Amino acid sequence: MIKFASVNGEIVPAEGASIGVTDLGLLRGYGMFDFLLILNGQPLFVEDYLDRFWRSAHQLKLKVPLDRDQLMAHIQQLIEANGLDNASMRLVLTGGYASDGYSPSEKANLIIIEHEYPTYTPDKYEKGIKLLLHEYQRQFPTIKTTNYVVGILMQEELQKAGADDLLFHHGGLITETTRANFFIVLPGDRIVTAGDGILEGITRKHTLMLARKHYQVEERQPALEELKTATEAFITSSTKRVMPVVQVSDVVIGNGQPGPVSKHLLELLKEAEAAYLKNDVRVS
Ligand SMILES: *Cc1c(COP(=O)(O)O)cnc(C)c1O
């Protein structure tokens, strides 16, 4: 059980933590968030997430109601209040209250909540996952907006298809999944992943930095036909890290087994996480 949440800077009991009914995030979908892991009581790669949080806010013309040090202090306060070594954390910023239900207020609402540490069964990594193609382009691809309607709406179809997630494509080109970035590996260990039209994942960023030391990397949206020649595919996200993809709709990727490149990158990422956590970044 998660005990506490932070609402506009105040630590409150998580149960019943709330914001008001005229909030523009609720009424008009005018809101954004970020999502990171807490490992050993430390927020992993938190600088990157804060950078993206402010970038998203700026693009949505939302004013973050505090500065970076203050937000970091709030994050730390909530981690301490809940006392969980491992968890995930969601920072949500919405348009604030609008008495007319439309005009943005001067004051955004800021919610910080923790969730249980997300775990996946080992077979997701050992056997790989299946994605279902879905033609769609997110409205503000570079912003982590709170709109996940398409993904949530399609959950039943996913289950029927025995697939783990949707893979979005548009005009014959692949962008990303509902909540993760997508990569293919072409013969010769060439890694291809979209460079624009996507949410720039923090896990994507770290994985690409590591990948560039060992592999050739092309940042462009992979074409749908390239799935047929790909030797491997994988997705990256904060919770899934580097997760192998062995099937996309009817196309079996490579030999249908997780491949060496995605395994290697997962190992490298875990090492990078451990190195980051060793340089304890807790604010004192
Ligand atoms: C959060 C998210 C990702 C992955 O980002 P990470 O920072 O690696 O967790 C990718 N695509 C979308 C649409 C997302 O919302």
The ligand as an SDF file (V2000), in Angstrom:
LIG
                    3D

 15 15  0  0  0  0  0  0  0  0999 V2000
    6.7290    7.4420  -21.7010 C   0  0  0  0  0  0  0  0  0  0  0  0
    6.6840    7.1180  -23.1470 C   0  0  0  0  0  0  0  0  0  0  0  0
    7.7740    6.5160  -23.8150 C   0  0  0  0  0  0  0  0  0  0  0  0
    8.9960    5.9740  -23.0980 C   0  0  0  0  0  0  0  0  0  0  0  0
    9.7080    6.9440  -22.4120 O   0  0  0  0  0  0  0  0  0  0  0  0
   10.7020    6.5620  -21.2060 P   0  0  0  0  0  0  0  0  0  0  0  0
   11.1910    7.9080  -20.7600 O   0  0  0  0  0  0  0  0  0  0  0  0
   11.7770    5.7240  -21.7490 O   0  0  0  0  0  0  0  0  0  0  0  0
    9.8960    5.8520  -20.1810 O   0  0  0  0  0  0  0  0  0  0  0  0
    7.6700    6.3740  -25.1920 C   0  0  0  0  0  0  0  0  0  0  0  0
    6.5680    6.7460  -25.8640 N   0  0  0  0  0  0  0  0  0  0  0  0
    5.5060    7.3000  -25.2510 C   0  0  0  0  0  0  0  0  0  0  0  0
    4.3170    7.6840  -26.0520 C   0  0  0  0  0  0  0  0  0  0  0  0
    5.5280    7.4970  -23.8690 C   0  0  0  0  0  0  0  0  0  0  0  0
    4.4670    8.0210  -23.2580 O   0  0  0  0  0  0  0  0  0  0  0  0
  1  2  1  0
  2  3  1  0
  2 14  2  0
  3  4  1  0
  3 10  2  0
  4  5  1  0
  5  6  1  0
  6  7  2  0
  6  8  1  0
  6  9  1  0
 10 11  1  0
 11 12  2  0
 12 13  1  0
 12 14  1  0
 14 15  1  0
M  END
$$$$
